Amino acid sequence: MSGEDGHEVVGQGLLAGWKVLIVDEDFAFVERLTQILREEGARCVGRTQASEVFPTARRERPDLIVAHGVMRDLDGVMFGELLQE
């Protein structure tokens, strides 16, 4: 089912129909945030490896990306620059 804006409607809540990419090295954090956002209706994809982020973002085309500002292989500035390419 699709909402008025064409996004898939997953459930009720503030983020109903949104696709969210969650990026953090801490697997437990990714899992917990996924649970919270799904309760608000979001479809979530989580990644813990910097090398997986860009292929996933290109494939999934998320409406929102929640990313830890500093990862081992990637900082926030570099992340933003690479997303714009």
ABEGO torsion letter per residue (X at the ends): XBBAAGBBBABBEAABGBBBBBBBABAAAAAAAAAAAAAAGBBBBBBABAAAAAAAAAAAGBABBBBBABBAABBAAAAAAAAAX
